[in-house]
Amino acid sequence: MLRKWTILGLTMATVTALAGGISMAQDEDSPLHKIMEQVNAKKLAINKGVRTPVAFKKSQKIVAESANDLVKLSKEARVFKEPSEKQKQPYEKWTMLMDDMTKSAENLAKVAGKDGVTQPKAKEAYNALNKSCTACHNVFRVDE
């Protein structure tokens, strides 16, 4: 009797894992997912760079370059309609949030690219970028 329940449980777990793995694989293959992976990597580099004054002094150039890369990536991501269709939101909301991300990334690139800028100023600009990312995720990544 115990063996029947064990087999049933393993079968259900396997089917669930396969179904989840298939849907995740489809998401990971999408062009938007690949862009967002790059966005995540650039944001991580910026985060490490603005964490402390010493880190910012060492990686100010990397922070500015990564912010410029985020501008390009946000412009690429802006054209995708899938997030608005998936969450049943207006496409204009998606473009507005992508435009906000572009503006905050441009501001960070400008601030971090200046000579003599302090880490608190760069961190402030980075926090604005984070807020734009969070605003978008609150609307378009509700299920995750």
C-alpha positions, 0 to 999 in steps of 0.5 A: 500500500505504501508503495502505491502512494510513493509511486503516485507521489513521485509521478506527480512530482515528476509531471509537475517538475517537467511542466514547470521546466518546459514553461521556464525554458520557453521564458529563458529563450525569449529575446526579452529574457536575454536582454533582462539577464544583461540588465541584471548583470549591468545593475550588479556591476553598478551596485558593487561600484556604488556600494562604498566610496572606495569601491566607487573610486576604483570602479567609477568608469565601470559604473558609467559604462554599465549605465550607458549599456543599460540605456541601450538595453532599455531602449531595446526592451521597450519595443517588446509587447509580450509583458503587457500582453501577459499581464493584460496591461496597456502597452503604453504603461510598458513603454512609459516604465521603460522610458523611466528606466532609460531616463534614470540610467542616462542620469546615472551615466551622466552623474558617474561620468563626471570628474570629481563626483562623490559616491553619495551622488552616484548612489542617489542616482543609482537608487533612482534607477532601482526605483524605476526597475521596482516600479516595472517589476511591480506591474509586469512581474507580479507572478514571480 
